[in-house]
Amino acid sequence: MSDKNALRAALRARRDGFAATASAAIRVDPAFAMLLTPGMVVASYVPVGGEADPTPLEQVALATGCRLALPQVIDRATPLRFALHDAAAALVPGPFGLRQPPAAAPEAVPDVVLTPLVGFDRALHRIGQGAGHYDRAFAAFPAAHRIGIAWSVQETDPLQPDPWDVPLHAIATEREWIVRA
């Protein structure tokens, strides 16, 4: 097992333990609303297991007139795509226990990406599930504002980013927003 896999396992256990007992919600920072303009596409996600729920940020985006998109995952190797999502539309089962828009949903280019993560550090580096889906999405949409969504217990010691890792612009937790200085 690699050090990253061991770290992922430890952080997932910490996250899942926290999520099972907490009644916390992700904090909404006023700067988030100032980032948004009507018509923007905000890519979000449907949480799985103990992942932090981005719903409070989605509500702000919708109130601002933004459109929501969700990731569509085919398999581990295929890059994800973001598809527009109407809250009234049904989601379909996807790989890895995901719920996602149907294949026919229109593709969207995100202006903001709310991303789940397994762990993060104060330098805004993230460690994800390990498939590289969001790393490839960040490379495909370099202009998108990248915001990690996590519980505060997912913070870890400084991470050693790989060459392909793209730092986040901010991380939202139930306690605080951590932003690039």
N, CA, C and O of each residue as an XYZ file, in Angstrom:
724
protein
N       0.852     -1.184      0.000
C       0.000      0.000      0.000
C       0.897      1.246      0.000
O       1.837      1.349      0.788
N       0.587      2.188     -0.899
C       1.397      3.401     -0.960
C       1.053      4.316      0.215
O       0.020      4.156      0.864
N       1.935      5.269      0.471
C       1.674      6.234      1.532
C       0.383      6.996      1.269
O      -0.372      7.278      2.199
N       0.121      7.337     -0.015
C      -1.103      8.062     -0.345
C      -2.334      7.206     -0.055
O      -3.342      7.716      0.435
N      -2.260      5.911     -0.353
C      -3.403      5.045     -0.072
C      -3.640      4.914      1.427
O      -4.787      4.896      1.874
N      -2.573      4.824      2.199
C      -2.708      4.753      3.655
C      -3.296      6.061      4.192
O      -4.161      6.048      5.067
N      -2.821      7.180      3.663
C      -3.354      8.482      4.077
C      -4.828      8.586      3.711
O      -5.633      9.049      4.519
N      -5.199      8.155      2.487
C      -6.609      8.177      2.088
C      -7.464      7.374      3.060
O      -8.527      7.827      3.482
N      -6.995      6.176      3.414
C      -7.762      5.314      4.321
C      -7.954      5.986      5.681
O      -9.048      5.953      6.244
N      -6.898      6.590      6.202
C      -6.989      7.264      7.504
C      -7.923      8.469      7.435
O      -8.729      8.685      8.340
N      -7.815      9.252      6.364
C      -8.664     10.436      6.228
C     -10.124     10.063      5.996
O     -11.020     10.734      6.509
N     -10.374      9.005      5.232
C     -11.762      8.549      5.038
C     -12.374      8.113      6.368
O     -13.528      8.427      6.662
N     -11.593      7.389      7.169
C     -12.098      6.942      8.468
C     -12.421      8.138      9.360
O     -13.449      8.152     10.037
N     -11.547      9.134      9.359
C     -11.771     10.346     10.158
C     -13.020     11.079      9.656
O     -13.867     11.493     10.447
N     -13.120     11.233      8.326
C     -14.268     11.908      7.708
C     -15.564     11.180      8.026
O     -16.541     11.796      8.454
N     -15.572      9.865      7.816
C     -16.794      9.092      7.998
C     -17.224      9.075      9.466
O     -18.418      9.113      9.763
N     -16.261      9.020     10.378
C     -16.591      9.086     11.802
C     -17.211     10.414     12.172
O     -18.180     10.466     12.929
N     -16.657     11.486     11.641
C     -17.195     12.816     11.900
C     -18.601     12.943     11.315
O     -19.518     13.406     11.992
N     -18.767     12.535     10.070
C     -20.061     12.677      9.388
C     -21.147     11.866     10.073
O     -22.313     12.262     10.064
N     -20.784     10.746     10.661
C     -21.776      9.879     11.311
C     -22.322     10.484     12.599
O     -23.424     10.138     13.025
N     -21.561     11.385     13.226
C     -21.987     11.919     14.516
C     -22.280     13.413     14.501
O     -22.891     13.923     15.440
N     -21.867     14.118     13.471
C     -22.029     15.583     13.440
C     -23.353     15.978     12.800
O     -23.923     15.240     11.997
N     -23.815     17.138     13.170
C     -24.992     17.716     12.516
C     -24.601     19.046     11.887
O     -25.400     19.982     11.839
N     -23.379     19.120     11.413
C     -22.824     20.361     10.867
C     -23.197     20.523      9.402
O     -23.556     19.558      8.726
N     -23.108     21.747      8.927
C     -23.303     22.061      7.516
C     -22.120     22.895      7.047
O     -21.489     23.601      7.833
N     -21.835     22.804      5.781
C     -20.748     23.591      5.202
C     -21.070     25.077      5.346
O     -22.184     25.524      5.073
N     -20.074     25.811      5.778
C     -20.212     27.254      5.992
C     -20.246     27.978      4.648
O     -19.497     27.640      3.731
N     -21.111     28.964      4.543
C     -21.179     29.784      3.336
C     -20.521     31.120      3.650
O     -20.976     31.859      4.524
N     -19.452     31.420      2.933
C     -18.742     32.677      3.126
C     -19.350     33.723      2.201
O     -19.660     33.405      1.054
N     -19.533     34.974      2.664
C     -20.092     36.013      1.794
C     -19.295     36.207      0.502
O     -19.860     36.620     -0.511
N     -18.009     35.920      0.524
C     -17.193     36.077     -0.686
C     -17.634     35.116     -1.783
O     -17.439     35.394     -2.966
N     -18.227     33.990     -1.401
C     -18.701     33.034     -2.405
C     -19.785     33.672     -3.261
O     -19.742     33.569     -4.487
N     -20.748     34.325     -2.639
C     -21.825     34.977     -3.385
C     -21.278     36.085     -4.280
O     -21.805     36.320     -5.367
N     -20.233     36.762     -3.832
C     -19.654     37.847     -4.627
C     -18.919     37.315     -5.855
O     -18.727     38.046     -6.828
N     -18.511     36.055     -5.816
C     -17.828     35.415     -6.938
C     -18.806     35.105     -8.082
O     -18.409     35.021     -9.245
N     -20.080     34.937     -7.735
C     -21.084     34.446     -8.675
C     -21.793     35.566     -9.419
O     -22.009     36.653     -8.884
N     -22.153     35.275    -10.674
C     -23.007     36.172    -11.454
C     -24.071     35.329    -12.143
O     -23.838     34.153    -12.422
N     -25.237     35.911    -12.423
C     -26.297     35.146    -13.079
C     -25.801     34.511    -14.387
O     -25.067     35.124    -15.162
N     -26.226     33.272    -14.597
C     -25.855     32.554    -15.813
C     -24.614     31.698    -15.685
O     -24.372     30.835    -16.529
N     -23.812     31.920    -14.636
C     -22.626     31.079    -14.439
C     -23.044     29.625    -14.251
O     -24.154     29.332    -13.806
N     -22.134     28.727    -14.600
C     -22.343     27.303    -14.344
C     -21.510     26.914    -13.129
O     -20.287     27.056    -13.123
N     -22.192     26.422    -12.107
C     -21.533     25.938    -10.904
C     -21.644     24.418    -10.913
O     -22.736     23.862    -10.799
N     -20.509     23.763    -11.048
C     -20.474     22.306    -11.012
C     -20.411     21.870     -9.555
O     -19.556     22.328     -8.796
N     -21.304     21.000     -9.178
C     -21.346     20.501     -7.815
C     -21.283     18.984     -7.856
O     -20.775     18.419     -8.825
N     -21.781     18.318     -6.840
C     -21.761     16.853     -6.795
C     -22.791     16.385     -5.783
O     -23.218     17.155     -4.923
N     -23.184     15.141     -5.881
C     -24.061     14.508     -4.904
C     -23.143     13.725     -3.966
O     -22.434     12.823     -4.412
N     -23.147     14.057     -2.673
C     -22.206     13.404     -1.766
C     -22.457     11.899     -1.640
O     -23.591     11.426     -1.716
N     -21.371     11.178     -1.446
C     -21.406      9.735     -1.239
C     -20.785      9.453      0.122
O     -19.739     10.007      0.462
N     -21.421      8.604      0.886
C     -20.877      8.238      2.187
C     -20.747      9.446      3.094
O     -21.712     10.189      3.277
N     -19.570      9.655      3.665
C     -19.342     10.748      4.601
C     -18.903     12.050      3.968
O     -18.509     12.973      4.680
N     -18.960     12.154      2.623
C     -18.545     13.408      1.976
C     -19.397     14.576      2.458
O     -20.590     14.423      2.721
N     -18.780     15.726      2.570
C     -19.489     16.939      2.959
C     -20.483     17.327      1.868
O     -20.189     17.227      0.677
N     -21.653     17.766      2.294
C     -22.739     18.097      1.380
C     -22.617     19.556      0.908
O     -22.606     20.471      1.731
N     -22.526     19.776     -0.414
C     -22.385     21.137     -0.936
C     -23.704     21.907     -1.063
O     -23.701     23.022     -1.585
N     -24.818     21.354     -0.607
C     -26.129     21.976     -0.796
C     -26.183     23.442     -0.366
O     -26.767     24.241     -1.098
N     -25.607     23.853      0.785
C     -25.689     25.275      1.141
C     -25.088     26.188      0.064
O     -25.602     27.283     -0.167
N     -24.016     25.758     -0.590
C     -23.404     26.572     -1.650
C     -24.251     26.519     -2.926
O     -24.362     27.514     -3.642
N     -24.838     25.375     -3.202
C     -25.729     25.254     -4.360
C     -26.914     26.217     -4.217
O     -27.322     26.852     -5.189
N     -27.457     26.321     -3.018
C     -28.598     27.214     -2.782
C     -28.233     28.669     -3.059
O     -29.024     29.412     -3.640
N     -27.033     29.074     -2.642
C     -26.572     30.435     -2.921
C     -26.417     30.632     -4.427
O     -26.812     31.667     -4.964
N     -25.846     29.646     -5.103
C     -25.653     29.747     -6.552
C     -26.995     29.869     -7.272
O     -27.151     30.706     -8.162
N     -27.954     29.045     -6.893
C     -29.275     29.116     -7.538
C     -29.964     30.452     -7.257
O     -30.598     31.021     -8.145
N     -29.844     30.949     -6.041
C     -30.446     32.238     -5.691
C     -29.814     33.389     -6.466
O     -30.441     34.431     -6.658
N     -28.583     33.203     -6.909
C     -27.875     34.221     -7.687
C     -28.192     34.122     -9.173
O     -27.821     35.002     -9.950
N     -28.877     33.054     -9.568
C     -29.212     32.883    -10.988
C     -28.234     32.012    -11.746
O     -28.212     32.020    -12.976
N     -27.426     31.260    -11.018
C     -26.481     30.340    -11.662
C     -27.197     29.046    -12.061
O     -28.269     28.724    -11.548
N     -26.584     28.327    -12.975
C     -27.064     27.003    -13.365
C     -26.177     25.968    -12.698
O     -24.972     26.171    -12.550
N     -26.776     24.863    -12.298
C     -26.005     23.794    -11.659
C     -25.688     22.704    -12.665
O     -26.482     22.395    -13.554
N     -24.507     22.133    -12.499
C     -24.089     20.967    -13.278
C     -23.571     19.929    -12.293
O     -23.102     20.258    -11.203
N     -23.666     18.684    -12.698
C     -23.147     17.584    -11.889
C     -22.221     16.742    -12.747
O     -22.365     16.709    -13.969
N     -21.265     16.056    -12.114
C     -20.362     15.213    -12.898
C     -21.068     13.958    -13.398
O     -21.945     13.401    -12.736
N     -20.659     13.540    -14.575
C     -21.053     12.244    -15.117
C     -19.777     11.431    -15.234
O     -18.821     11.850    -15.887
N     -19.766     10.280    -14.607
C     -18.601      9.405    -14.610
C     -18.958      8.148    -15.384
O     -20.003      7.541    -15.148
N     -18.090      7.759    -16.307
C     -18.282      6.548    -17.092
C     -17.564      5.379    -16.422
O     -18.161      4.331    -16.170
N     -16.285      5.571    -16.140
C     -15.460      4.560    -15.498
C     -14.228      5.254    -14.931
O     -14.119      6.479    -14.987
N     -13.313      4.481    -14.392
C     -12.123      5.056    -13.747
C     -11.229      5.803    -14.730
O     -10.627      6.811    -14.360
N     -11.127      5.338    -15.967
C     -10.174      5.903    -16.926
C     -10.727      7.070    -17.738
O      -9.964      7.937    -18.162
N     -12.031      7.108    -17.960
C     -12.633      8.130    -18.819
C     -12.779      9.439    -18.048
O     -13.287      9.440    -16.927
N     -12.337     10.561    -18.636
C     -12.518     11.845    -17.949
C     -14.003     12.113    -17.682
O     -14.866     11.780    -18.495
N     -14.277     12.716    -16.534
C     -15.671     13.056    -16.258
C     -16.081     14.236    -17.107
O     -15.248     15.017    -17.568
N     -17.362     14.350    -17.301
C     -17.915     15.529    -17.959
C     -18.931     16.117    -17.006
O     -19.476     15.411    -16.158
N     -19.188     17.403    -17.141
C     -20.198     18.050    -16.319
C     -21.444     18.236    -17.167
O     -21.374     18.700    -18.305
N     -22.593     17.865    -16.596
C     -23.864     17.963    -17.299
C     -24.802     18.858    -16.512
O     -24.872     18.781    -15.286
N     -25.527     19.712    -17.235
C     -26.495     20.584    -16.573
C     -27.522     19.739    -15.838
O     -27.925     18.672    -16.302
N     -27.938     20.242    -14.678
C     -28.886     19.487    -13.860
C     -29.983     20.396    -13.344
O     -29.719     21.455    -12.774
N     -31.205     19.969    -13.552
C     -32.382     20.631    -13.005
C     -32.789     19.816    -11.781
O     -32.925     18.596    -11.862
N     -32.983     20.487    -10.655
C     -33.294     19.777     -9.410
C     -34.539     18.911     -9.529
O     -34.695     17.956     -8.768
N     -35.429     19.222    -10.467
C     -36.641     18.424    -10.639
C     -36.383     17.152    -11.451
O     -37.219     16.250    -11.471
N     -35.240     17.079    -12.112
C     -34.926     15.918    -12.951
C     -34.348     14.784    -12.107
O     -33.603     15.011    -11.153
N     -34.705     13.579    -12.477
C     -34.220     12.399    -11.760
C     -32.750     12.145    -12.088
O     -32.299     12.369    -13.211
N     -32.025     11.678    -11.091
C     -30.644     11.251    -11.286
C     -30.639      9.740    -11.521
O     -31.566      9.032    -11.128
N     -29.580      9.266    -12.168
C     -29.464      7.841    -12.458
C     -28.244      7.293    -11.726
O     -27.319      8.041    -11.411
N     -28.239      5.981    -11.454
C     -27.060      5.388    -10.807
C     -25.853      5.441    -11.735
O     -25.967      5.215    -12.940
N     -24.711      5.739    -11.162
C     -23.459      5.748    -11.914
C     -22.456      4.832    -11.236
O     -22.773      4.204    -10.226
N     -21.253      4.749    -11.780
C     -20.228      3.917    -11.153
C     -19.849      4.441     -9.763
O     -20.089      5.604     -9.441
N     -19.266      3.580     -8.960
C     -18.735      3.941     -7.643
C     -19.814      4.424     -6.670
O     -19.503      5.140     -5.719
N     -21.071      4.046     -6.891
C     -22.158      4.462     -6.014
C     -22.634      5.879     -6.235
O     -23.364      6.423     -5.407
N     -22.229      6.492     -7.349
C     -22.621      7.876     -7.645
C     -24.048      7.951     -8.162
O     -24.570      6.995     -8.736
N     -24.662      9.098     -7.948
C     -25.929      9.450     -8.595
C     -25.606     10.630     -9.497
O     -24.982     11.601     -9.066
N     -26.036     10.541    -10.753
C     -25.627     11.545    -11.733
C     -26.719     11.769    -12.759
O     -27.653     10.975    -12.864
N     -26.601     12.874    -13.535
C     -27.578     13.120    -14.591
C     -27.506     12.017    -15.653
O     -26.464     11.384    -15.820
N     -28.610     11.787    -16.368
C     -28.577     10.782    -17.435
C     -27.617     11.185    -18.551
O     -27.273     12.358    -18.691
N     -27.194     10.216    -19.330
C     -26.210     10.441    -20.397
C     -26.644     11.515    -21.377
O     -25.796     12.201    -21.947
N     -27.943     11.679    -21.588
C     -28.445     12.653    -22.567
C     -28.453     14.090    -22.045
O     -28.735     15.010    -22.813
N     -28.154     14.307    -20.773
C     -28.157     15.674    -20.224
C     -27.108     16.519    -20.940
O     -26.018     16.030    -21.236
N     -27.430     17.790    -21.224
C     -26.477     18.647    -21.951
C     -25.188     18.901    -21.172
O     -25.207     19.153    -19.967
N     -24.084     18.830    -21.885
C     -22.776     19.092    -21.286
C     -22.632     20.575    -20.989
O     -23.199     21.419    -21.683
N     -21.856     20.887    -19.936
C     -21.652     22.273    -19.525
C     -20.179     22.523    -19.240
O     -19.447     21.625    -18.824
N     -19.765     23.755    -19.470
C     -18.411     24.194    -19.104
C     -18.538     24.950    -17.789
O     -19.189     25.993    -17.737
N     -17.923     24.437    -16.727
C     -18.103     25.076    -15.420
C     -17.278     26.353    -15.257
O     -16.145     26.456    -15.725
N     -17.893     27.315    -14.576
C     -17.189     28.526    -14.152
C     -16.637     28.345    -12.740
O     -15.612     28.922    -12.378
N     -17.333     27.540    -11.959
C     -16.944     27.213    -10.588
C     -17.097     25.704    -10.439
O     -18.083     25.127    -10.897
N     -16.118     25.065     -9.796
C     -16.211     23.632     -9.522
C     -16.142     23.428     -8.017
O     -15.133     23.731     -7.379
N     -17.237     22.907     -7.457
C     -17.266     22.491     -6.059
C     -16.846     21.030     -6.059
O     -17.534     20.183     -6.628
N     -15.740     20.736     -5.433
C     -15.190     19.392     -5.528
C     -15.125     18.682     -4.179
O     -14.694     19.258     -3.180
N     -15.559     17.425     -4.166
C     -15.366     16.647     -2.945
C     -13.888     16.285     -2.831
O     -13.160     16.299     -3.824
N     -13.463     15.971     -1.647
C     -12.072     15.562     -1.478
C     -11.956     14.652     -0.278
O     -12.853     14.584      0.563
N     -10.841     13.957     -0.212
C     -10.577     13.067      0.913
C      -9.788     13.812      1.981
O     -10.012     13.611      3.174
N      -8.866     14.671      1.558
C      -8.074     15.434      2.503
C      -7.532     16.696      1.866
O      -7.529     16.838      0.643
N      -7.073     17.615      2.709
C      -6.531     18.884      2.212
C      -5.519     19.420      3.209
O      -5.464     18.994      4.363
N      -4.710     20.377      2.726
C      -3.788     21.074      3.618
C      -4.014     22.579      3.495
O      -4.803     23.032      2.665
N      -3.328     23.332      4.311
C      -3.507     24.802      4.338
C      -2.987     25.490      3.086
O      -3.326     26.647      2.838
N      -2.171     24.803      2.291
C      -1.671     25.377      1.040
C      -2.667     25.153     -0.101
O      -2.367     25.455     -1.256
N      -3.856     24.621      0.222
C      -4.947     24.377     -0.730
C      -4.648     23.232     -1.694
O      -5.167     23.198     -2.810
N      -3.807     22.297     -1.254
C      -3.627     21.054     -2.002
C      -4.687     20.080     -1.517
O      -5.127     20.146     -0.369
N      -5.090     19.184     -2.393
C      -6.112     18.215     -2.051
C      -5.639     16.813     -2.383
O      -4.776     16.605     -3.236
N      -6.224     15.874     -1.692
C      -6.051     14.480     -2.057
C      -7.454     13.947     -2.311
O      -8.339     14.044     -1.461
N      -7.635     13.390     -3.483
C      -8.945     12.889     -3.874
C      -9.042     11.385     -3.731
O      -8.273     10.762     -2.999
N      -9.999     10.813     -4.443
C     -10.248      9.378     -4.353
C      -9.141      8.548     -4.995
O      -8.976      7.373     -4.666
N      -8.380      9.152     -5.911
C      -7.267      8.436     -6.515
C      -7.428      8.104     -7.983
O      -6.489      7.608     -8.605
N      -8.602      8.366     -8.556
C      -8.810      8.060     -9.975
C      -8.365      9.197    -10.891
O      -8.214      8.991    -12.095
N      -8.153     10.389    -10.342
C      -7.706     11.522    -11.142
C      -8.805     12.241    -11.900
O      -8.507     13.089    -12.742
N     -10.075     11.930    -11.628
C     -11.161     12.582    -12.361
C     -11.117     14.101    -12.230
O     -11.195     14.814    -13.230
N     -10.995     14.592    -11.011
C     -11.011     16.048    -10.828
C      -9.696     16.684    -11.280
O      -9.702     17.822    -11.749
N      -8.578     15.985    -11.151
C      -7.314     16.518    -11.670
C      -7.439     16.773    -13.169
O      -7.019     17.821    -13.658
N      -8.012     15.820    -13.895
C      -8.190     15.995    -15.344
C      -9.209     17.077    -15.652
O      -9.052     17.819    -16.622
N     -10.258     17.177    -14.830
C     -11.256     18.236    -15.046
C     -10.637     19.616    -14.824
O     -10.908     20.550    -15.579
N      -9.812     19.742    -13.794
C      -9.153     21.029    -13.541
C      -8.245     21.404    -14.706
O      -8.164     22.575    -15.074
N      -7.564     20.423    -15.288
C      -6.704     20.691    -16.445
C      -7.535     21.068    -17.667
O      -7.114     21.905    -18.465
N      -8.707     20.460    -17.820
C      -9.571     20.743    -18.972
C     -10.261     22.097    -18.849
O     -10.581     22.722    -19.860
N     -10.494     22.555    -17.617
C     -11.190     23.827    -17.375
C     -10.340     24.715    -16.467
O     -10.730     24.986    -15.332
N      -9.187     25.170    -16.951
C      -8.257     25.898    -16.076
C      -8.797     27.230    -15.565
O      -8.323     27.726    -14.543
N      -9.773     27.819    -16.248
C     -10.314     29.104    -15.808
C     -11.353     28.953    -14.703
O     -11.730     29.941    -14.073
N     -11.820     27.735    -14.460
C     -12.852     27.524    -13.437
C     -12.278     27.768    -12.047
O     -11.137     27.407    -11.759
N     -13.072     28.374    -11.207
C     -12.704     28.617     -9.812
C     -12.926     27.306     -9.058
O     -14.033     26.768     -9.063
N     -11.878     26.792     -8.410
C     -11.904     25.469     -7.777
C     -12.067     25.604     -6.264
O     -11.219     26.182     -5.583
N     -13.183     25.054     -5.746
C     -13.463     25.131     -4.313
C     -13.649     23.719     -3.768
O     -14.561     23.000     -4.176
N     -12.783     23.335     -2.852
C     -12.903     22.046     -2.196
C     -13.930     22.110     -1.083
O     -14.023     23.106     -0.366
N     -14.704     21.040     -0.944
C     -15.730     20.962      0.086
C     -15.348     19.802      1.007
O     -15.206     18.668      0.549
N     -15.182     20.078      2.297
C     -14.708     19.040      3.221
C     -15.115     19.367      4.645
O     -15.490     20.496      4.959
N     -15.035     18.370      5.489
C     -15.165     18.580      6.926
C     -13.800     19.011      7.464
O     -12.767     18.623      6.917
N     -13.791     19.796      8.509
C     -12.527     20.288      9.070
C     -11.606     19.146      9.503
O     -10.386     19.312      9.494
N     -12.156     18.003      9.877
C     -11.331     16.870     10.316
C     -10.543     16.246      9.167
O      -9.694     15.386      9.401
N     -10.807     16.661      7.944
C     -10.079     16.145      6.789
C      -8.780     16.897      6.522
O      -8.030     16.545      5.612
N      -8.512     17.940      7.321
C      -7.251     18.665      7.160
C      -6.110     17.769      7.617
O      -6.235     17.028      8.592
N      -5.007     17.847      6.903
C      -3.858     17.017      7.212
C      -2.582     17.851      7.143
O      -2.609     19.019      6.756
N      -1.484     17.244      7.518
C      -0.184     17.896      7.398
C       0.065     18.247      5.931
O      -0.617     17.722      5.051
N       1.030     19.125      5.657
C       1.287     19.509      4.269
C       1.427     18.289      3.345
O       2.142     17.333      3.644
N       0.728     18.361      2.234
C       0.756     17.296      1.234
C       1.869     17.551      0.234
O       2.229     18.701     -0.022
N       2.408     16.498     -0.323
C       3.376     16.608     -1.413
C       2.609     16.454     -2.723
O       2.294     15.333     -3.122
N       2.304     17.560     -3.396
C       1.531     17.437     -4.631
C       2.334     16.754     -5.731
O       3.551     16.907     -5.826
N       1.619     15.999     -6.556
C       2.227     15.419     -7.748
C       2.285     16.500     -8.822
O       1.598     17.514     -8.703
N       3.088     16.307     -9.865
C       3.212     17.340    -10.903
C       1.886     17.728    -11.558
O       1.734     18.861    -12.015
N       0.938     16.815    -11.608
C      -0.336     17.086    -12.271
C      -1.376     17.693    -11.327
O      -2.449     18.094    -11.779
N      -1.084     17.768    -10.035
C      -2.042     18.303     -9.079
C      -2.172     19.818     -9.242
O      -1.179     20.536     -9.358
N      -3.402     20.275     -9.246
C      -3.706     21.701     -9.362
C      -4.274     22.157     -8.028
O      -5.260     21.588     -7.562
N      -3.679     23.171     -7.396
C      -4.221     23.619     -6.109
C      -5.602     24.252     -6.268
O      -5.968     24.734     -7.341
N      -6.341     24.237     -5.190
C      -7.667     24.840     -5.153
C      -7.546     26.344     -4.936
O      -6.495     26.840     -4.529
N      -8.623     27.058     -5.208
C      -8.676     28.490     -4.889
C      -9.171     28.704     -3.462
O      -8.832     29.699     -2.822
N      -9.978     27.758     -2.969
C     -10.529     27.864     -1.613
C     -10.976     26.483     -1.154
O     -11.179     25.569     -1.953
N     -11.119     26.366      0.154
C     -11.692     25.163      0.758
C     -12.741     25.630      1.751
O     -12.481     26.484      2.599
N     -13.938     25.053      1.631
C     -15.036     25.371      2.537
C     -15.244     24.193      3.481
O     -15.363     23.048      3.044
N     -15.285     24.484      4.776
C     -15.594     23.468      5.782
C     -16.769     23.980      6.619
O     -17.305     25.059      6.369
N     -17.150     23.191      7.605
C     -18.215     23.631      8.518
C     -17.721     24.726      9.457
O     -18.530     25.412     10.081
N     -16.427     24.896      9.566
C     -15.854     25.888     10.481
C     -15.398     27.166      9.824
O     -15.528     28.251     10.392
N     -14.848     27.035      8.591
C     -14.190     28.193      7.982
C     -14.044     28.027      6.470
O     -14.268     26.960      5.900
N     -13.664     29.125      5.869
C     -13.205     29.125      4.472
C     -11.710     29.393      4.511
O     -11.244     30.313      5.184
N     -10.975     28.579      3.784
C      -9.544     28.773      3.663
C      -9.330     29.250      2.230
O      -9.727     28.568      1.285
N      -8.714     30.402      2.061
C      -8.554     30.959      0.713
C      -7.082     31.219      0.422
O      -6.251     31.372      1.317
N      -6.808     31.262     -0.867
C      -5.451     31.562     -1.299
C      -5.104     32.977     -0.887
O      -5.879     33.907     -1.112
N      -3.942     33.138     -0.286
C      -3.519     34.462      0.191
C      -3.101     35.358     -0.947
O      -2.718     36.505     -0.721
